[in-house]
Amino acid sequence: MNHNTPLSPRPLQHLDDCRQRVLSAAQLKAHGVNSAALNEQCRPDGPWQQLLPGVYLLHPGLPTADERLHAVLLYAGRPQTRTAVAVPTQTTPDEPHPPQAAPHVPYANAMVTGLAALALHRFVSVPPLLSLDRIDVMVPRTRRLRSTGLARLVRSHGMPTPQRIAGVPVAPVPRALADAVAQLDDAGAVRRLLTEAVRGGHCEPAAVVRELNQARLLTRPHVIDAVDSLLAEGRAIAEDRLYEMVREYGLPDPLWNVDLRLPGGPHLGGVDAYWPDQAVAVELDTRAPRHGLRPELQEDSDGLEWAEYARKREHLERLGITVVHITPRKLRESLEQQATVVRTALMASVDREPAAYVMVLPH
């Protein structure tokens, strides 16, 4: 065979001109590129190169960030050869597009996770995609494949539903955080990631801690320290949003962070806001998994903690006190709606029987 011999029924220039710059051996074969032609194109001075086993880059030089992501997913996922595989054209050579509509690309149950996923979620505390030596890609535990080159496989018993960012399947933030933290020994880096997740509004602390617990990472001292800071940060942010809700939507000022007690009787519990004239209380639900609790016991723990919340609420309501239960997520996503719920409870107080007298003490 010489350079003038046709390599396939469909000329190779067709592949070079289209947006499919990274293809698997199976996809190339579907284009009529046989093994001999592939070896010829991937010779040391040839126009193509092999990025990963069975995955090829159809141009010389370094791959872009998009091409690296696509190569890892092709290696881990092995999409069907009949599926059109395309990566959106990027405006800069080192970063992918922001989230936008893109053709559906099946990757056979594989998704980007870890630091690479957080970079796609626009975390500023992670390195740029091109500076990552390896890209974590999640696959089912049953996949018979190993980590190699720039692809580091993260095996999972249960695959979460991926989010699509620039056409790339990406693990949700809590799961990506857990997979990233599993690879980090730097306490400062772990703390920065968890803090950005909450401050940046990517997710709630409880979801992060639940994933860390599921990954059995809450036995590591530097992770526990970061989680303690995370929970305190999440609580403070939720309280700030509660203050904002009262201020922005013209609710009467409550008594903040108080304990309720029956005169000469038992302690009824603390609430985040209390309107004594209307006997209305607001309680933030900032529950999170307990440190070191085995994942298989976490569901029981959640149930017990919720039962404690329910008993407290029922006790207060038997005394005629209305309890409005609000999660940090509701405050973040629907502040006006939560203000309406509280205002409705305050207005309804005039139609209720007077509540029992309770003592209000600083928390």
N, C-alpha and C positions, 0 to 999 in steps of 0.2 A: 504494500500500500504506500502511495506517496501523497503529498499534500494536495494534489489535484483530484484524488479519488473522493467521490461523494461519501460522507460519513453517515448520512441518514437520509431517509426520504424527505425530511423537513430540514432545511439548511440550519446549521448552528447559528448563523447570523440572526435567525429569527429569535433564538433564545437571548442572544446578547442585546437585542434591541428592545425587548420588552422589560417590564418591571420585575420579572422573575429573575433576580440576580443570584438567589440561593436556591438550589434544587437538590432533591435527594437522587440517589442512583436510580430508584424506581421511577421517579418522574422523568429523568433524562432518558431512561429506556423507553418510556411511553412516547417520547419525542423522536425515537428512532436512534438514540445514541447508544451504540453497543460498547462492550468493555474495552475493546481495542481503541475505539475512538476516544473514549473517556481517558484512557491512559495517555494517549497522544496529546490531548488537550491539557493534561495535568503534568506534563514533563517539567523538569526544573525551570526551564525558560518559557514555559507555555502560558497561554492566556488565562487558564483556569487554575484553581487550587482546591485541595481538599481541606475543609475546616474541621470536620469531625468524621468518624467512620460512616461512610455512606452519605455524606453531605458535602456539597461542592459549591464553591464561590465562582461565579462566571466572569470574573475579572481579576487581574493581578493587583497587588497592593493590599493594604490593610482593609478589613471589613469595617463598615460603619456600625454604629450602635444598633440600628434596625436589623442589619444583616446578621450581627452576632445573636440577637434575640431570636430571629427567625431560624438560624442554624441550630440553636440549642433545642427549640421546639420541634424542628424537623427530626432531629436525632432522637429525642425522647418520645415524640408522638407518632411519627411515621404516618402522616396523613395519606388518604387514598390518592392514588396517582391520577385519577380522573378529576380531582378537585383542583380548580384554579387556585394557585397559591400566590398571593401578592402582598408585598409590604408597601405601605403608603410612601410616596415620594416625600423626602424630608427637605426642610428648608435650610438646615444646617448639617454639616457632615458628622457631628458628634452627638446629637441628641435627637430622639424621635419627636414626632408631632405631639401636641397636646391632644387630649381625648377628642375623638371625632368619629363620625360614622365611617365604617370600613367594611369591605366584603367579609362575610362569615368564613372563617378558616378553621376547619376542624383539625385538631391536633391529637386526636385519639386519647382524650382524657389526660392531657398534660398542660401545665400552666407555669408561668414564671412566679417565683416566690423569693423570699429573703430580701437582701439589699437591692437587687435589681428590680424587684416588684415595688419596693418603697421608692426607688428613683422614678419609676413610672407613675407612682401616686404623687409625685412632686414633693417628696421630702427634701428639705434643703440640708439636712444633717447627714446625708449619705453621699458617698462619692459619685461622680458622674458615671454613667453606664460604661463608657469606654475605658475608664480607669479600673474597673473591676476585673481581677484576674479570672474569676470564675462566675458563672451565672447559675443560680439555683433554679432548678426546674422540678416541680412536683409531679410525681407519677404514682399510680396505684402500687401498693406493696407487692402485688403479684407480677409486675413487669420484670422480665428477665433481661436486665440491662445494667450496665455499670457506668460509674462516673468516669469521664475521660476528657482531656483537653480543657476547654473552657466550660464544659457542662458538668455541673455537680448535681447528682440526682438526690432528691429528697423524697423518700418513700412514705406513703401515707395509707393508713387503714381506711380513712374516710376522706374523700376528695370534696372540698367545698365548692360551691358554685362560683366560677370565676367571673371577674369583671373584665370588660373589654376596653382597653386603652390603646388607641391607634391601631385597632385590629388585633392586638396581642392579648391572649387570655392571661389574666393576672390574678393572683390570690388576693382575697380581701385583706385589708390592712391588718386586722388583728392576727390573722394566720401568718401573713408575711413577716410581721414583727416577731412572732415566736420563732419562725425559722431563721430570721436574722440573728436574734439574740442567742440562739443555740450555737452559733459560730463565733460569738464574741466573748472575750475574756476581759475586755476593757470596761471597767465599771462606768467610766465617764461616757463612753460611747453608748452603752446600754441606757443610761439615764437620759442622754440627749434624745435618743430615738423615742423612748416612751413619753417623754415630756412633749416632744413635737406632735406625737400622735394625738394627745389631748388638747394642747393649746391650739393646734392647727385645725381642730374640729374634725379630724379624720375618723375618730371613733370614741366610744366611751371607755373609761378605765375598766369597768367590769368585764367588758368583752376581751380586752387585752389580757387581763389577769386570768380569765378563764382559759384562754389559749395557752398561756405560759404554764398554767397548772396541768393542762392536758398533755403538754409536752414534757412534763416532769422537770421543769426548770426552776421551780420555786424552792429547791433544796440548795441552790447556789447562793452564797451570801451576797455577792455583788448584785444578783438579780433581785433578791429580797429587799435590799436597800433601795434599789431603783423603784420597786413596786410600792414601797411605803411612800416615797416621794410622789409617785404617780397618783396614788389614791388621795393624798392630801391635796395635790394640784387639782384633781378632778372635782373634789369636794368644794374647793375654793371657787373654781370656775362656775359650778352649778349654783353656789350661793350668790355669786355676782350676778348671774342671769336672773335669779329670783329677785334680787334688789332692783335690777333693771326693769323687770316686769311690773313691779309695784309702781316704780317711778314713771315709766313711759306710758302706762295705760291708766294712770290716775286713780289707782286703788288707794284706799285710806292706809295710813302707816300702821303696820302691826307691831307687836312686841316681837323682837327677833331673838331666836335661839334661847328658848325658855323651857324650864321644866314645869310640869303640871302635877299638882298633888292635892288630894282631898284633905280638908282641915282635920288634923288629928288622925288621918288615915294613910293609906299606902301611896307610894310614888306611882304616878300614872305614866311617866315617861316624858322624854323630851320631844319638842317639835321645833321646826325651823322658823315658823312664823305663827303668830296667834293674835286673833282679833277678839279680845274678851267681851266687848259689847255685843258682838254677833255670835260668839262661841264657835268660831271657825278656826281650824288649824290647818297648816300646810306642812307636809312632811316629804322631804326629799328621799328618794330611794337610791342610795349609793352603795348598795350591797355589792360585795365582790367575793370570790372564792377565798377560803382561808388558806394561809400559807402552809404548804407541805401536805395538804390533804390529797389523798390518792384520787385520781380522776374518777374511778369507779364509785367513790363515795360522795363525789361532789353533788350529784343530783339529790341525794338524801339531805346533804347539808343545806342546799338551796331550799328544799322543801321545809326543813325545820326553821330556817331563818324567816321564810315567808310566813310560816305559821305564827311566829312571834309577832311579826308585823300585823297579821290579821287579828290576833288576840288583843293587841294594844288598841287597834282601831275600833274593834267591837266594844271594848270596855269604855273608850271615850264616847262612842256614839250612844251607848246605853245611858250615859250621863247627859245626853243632849248636845254633845259637841260634834260638829260636822268636821270630818277629816278629809282633806283633799290630798290625794297621793300623787306626786309628780316625779317623773324620772328625769335625770339630766338630759337624756335624748329628747324628750318632749320639750324641755326648755330651749334646747338648741334648735329644734326643727319647727316648732309651732308655738312661739312665745305668745302671740296674740290670742291663740285659741286657749292656752292655759290661763291667761288673764281673764278671759270670758268665763271659764269654769269657776274661778275664784270669785269673780264679781257676782255670778249667779248664786253661789252659795251664800255670800254676804247678804244679798237682797232677799233670799228665801228665809233668812233668820226671823223676819217679822211674822211669818206664818207658822213658826214652830212654837212648841211649848218652851217656856224658859228652861235653860240648861241649869244643871246643878252647879252650885258655887264651887269653884276650884281655886286653889292658891297658885299664883304664878311666880316662879322663882328664877333667878338668873341661872343659865345652864353652865 
